[in-house]
Amino acid sequence: VLRQAGVRVPILVFGALSVSDLDGLFDFALTPTISTPGAARAVQQAAERRRSMIGYHLKIDTGMNRLGFRHDNLRRTLPDLFASPNLKLDAVYTHFASADVPESPVFNTQRERFDAVWAVVDELRREFRVPSHGSRLPILESRVFRHAGNSAALLRDSRVWYDAVRPGLLLY
């Protein structure tokens, strides 16, 4: 609906993908969240069939335990994703389970895990190359963004602002 109304800015699909119907990602130039190896394979296959490149945001589970690649298993789960020739990593993100609960230690644990994840992702990115605009370039030559701050986190701790924030309830 947004694309049909003329909206041309990037639109990130935050939720889990329906791997049986990925055409909308391509038909409407949407940016998928890839949060599982299965989703990665499905989006790669769809992009390959269309002979196109698609950017994605990588969701990391740092403690919410809902969606995302486990923060402590990335060296095993990310290589296949990073080797996908039709997928381009645009951003890495997580979601805080308890940013709105000041006395909860989970927020700081998740922040520390996400910071540690970045080092692992950066290391793995150095090992893999992906096609970009018709040539094979190191993925490091394109900027990969980090985001984690929902409304509560945005107000709570500027260290989690990273490259972008995601105010939701705060807008209301």
C-alpha positions in Angstrom: 0.0 0.0 0.0 2.8 2.4 0.8 4.6 1.8 -2.5 1.3 2.2 -4.4 0.8 5.5 -2.6 4.2 6.7 -3.9 6.5 6.1 -0.9 10.0 5.4 -2.2 12.1 5.4 1.0 13.5 2.1 2.2 10.9 -0.1 4.1 12.2 -2.7 6.5 10.1 -5.8 7.1 10.8 -6.5 10.8 8.7 -9.7 11.2 9.4 -13.2 10.3 9.2 -13.9 6.6 6.7 -16.1 5.0 9.2 -18.2 2.9 6.4 -19.4 0.7 5.6 -15.9 -0.7 8.7 -13.7 -1.1 7.7 -12.0 -4.3 6.5 -8.9 -2.5 10.1 -8.2 -1.4 11.1 -7.8 -5.0 7.9 -6.5 -6.4 7.8 -3.6 -3.9 11.5 -3.1 -3.2 11.2 -4.1 0.5 14.1 -4.9 2.8 13.7 -8.2 4.6 14.9 -9.1 8.0 16.8 -12.4 7.9 16.6 -14.0 11.3 17.1 -17.7 10.5 19.2 -19.9 8.2 16.0 -21.1 6.5 14.9 -17.6 5.7 18.4 -16.8 4.4 18.2 -19.8 2.0 14.7 -18.9 0.9 15.5 -15.2 0.1 18.8 -16.3 -1.6 16.9 -18.7 -3.8 14.2 -16.1 -4.7 16.8 -13.5 -5.5 18.8 -16.0 -7.6 15.6 -16.9 -9.6 15.1 -13.3 -10.3 18.7 -12.7 -11.0 18.8 -9.8 -8.6 20.6 -8.6 -5.5 18.6 -7.8 -2.4 19.8 -6.0 0.7 18.8 -7.3 4.1 19.0 -6.6 7.9 20.5 -9.4 10.0 18.5 -10.0 13.2 20.6 -11.2 16.2 19.0 -12.7 19.3 20.9 -11.3 22.2 18.4 -12.4 24.9 14.8 -11.7 23.8 14.6 -15.3 22.7 12.0 -14.6 20.0 13.6 -14.1 16.6 17.2 -14.0 15.3 20.5 -15.8 14.9 21.8 -16.7 18.4 24.5 -14.3 19.5 26.7 -17.1 20.8 26.5 -19.3 17.7 27.3 -16.9 14.8 30.6 -18.5 13.7 28.6 -21.6 12.9 25.4 -20.0 11.4 26.6 -16.9 9.5 29.1 -18.3 7.0 26.4 -19.8 4.7 24.4 -16.6 4.9 27.5 -14.4 4.2 28.4 -16.7 1.2 25.0 -16.1 -0.4 25.9 -14.4 -3.7 22.5 -12.5 -4.1 22.3 -11.1 -0.6 23.9 -7.9 0.6 24.1 -7.2 4.3 22.8 -3.7 5.0 22.4 -3.7 8.7 22.7 -5.8 11.9 20.2 -5.4 14.7 18.8 -6.7 17.9 15.8 -6.0 20.1 15.8 -5.3 23.8 13.6 -7.5 25.9 13.4 -5.1 28.9 14.6 -1.7 28.0 11.6 -0.2 29.8 12.4 -1.9 33.1 15.2 0.2 34.7 16.0 -2.3 37.4 16.4 -5.3 35.0 20.0 -6.4 34.3 18.9 -8.0 31.0 19.2 -4.7 29.1 22.9 -4.3 29.9 23.6 -8.0 29.2 21.9 -7.6 25.8 23.9 -4.4 25.0 27.2 -6.1 25.9 26.3 -9.1 23.8 25.4 -6.9 20.8 28.7 -5.1 21.1 30.5 -8.4 21.2 28.5 -9.7 18.2 29.7 -6.7 16.1 33.3 -7.9 16.5 32.3 -11.4 15.3 30.2 -10.1 12.4 33.0 -7.8 11.4 35.6 -10.6 11.5 33.3 -12.9 9.4 32.6 -10.1 7.0 36.3 -9.9 6.2 36.3 -13.5 5.1 33.5 -13.3 2.6 32.8 -11.4 -0.6 29.4 -10.7 -2.1 28.4 -9.5 -5.6 27.6 -5.8 -5.6 26.4 -3.8 -8.6 27.8 -6.4 -11.0 31.2 -6.8 -9.5 32.6 -8.8 -6.6 33.6 -6.4 -3.9 34.5 -7.1 -0.2 31.4 -6.5 1.9 33.5 -4.1 4.0 33.5 -1.6 1.1 29.9 -0.9 1.8 28.7 0.5 5.1 26.8 -1.9 7.3 24.6 -0.2 9.9 23.8 -1.2 13.4 20.5 -0.5 15.2 19.0 -1.7 18.5 17.3 1.2 20.2 13.5 1.0 20.5 11.7 3.8 22.3 12.6 2.8 25.8 16.2 2.1 24.9 16.4 5.4 23.1 15.5 7.2 26.2 17.5 5.0 28.6 21.0 4.8 27.2 22.7 6.7 24.3 25.2 3.9 23.9 22.5 1.9 22.1 21.8 4.6 19.5 24.5 3.1 17.2 23.7 4.2 13.6 19.9 4.5 13.9 17.1 4.3 16.4 13.6 2.8 16.1 11.1 4.9 18.0 7.7 3.3 18.0 5.6 4.0 21.1 7.6 7.2 21.6 6.0 8.7 18.5 2.6 8.5 20.1 
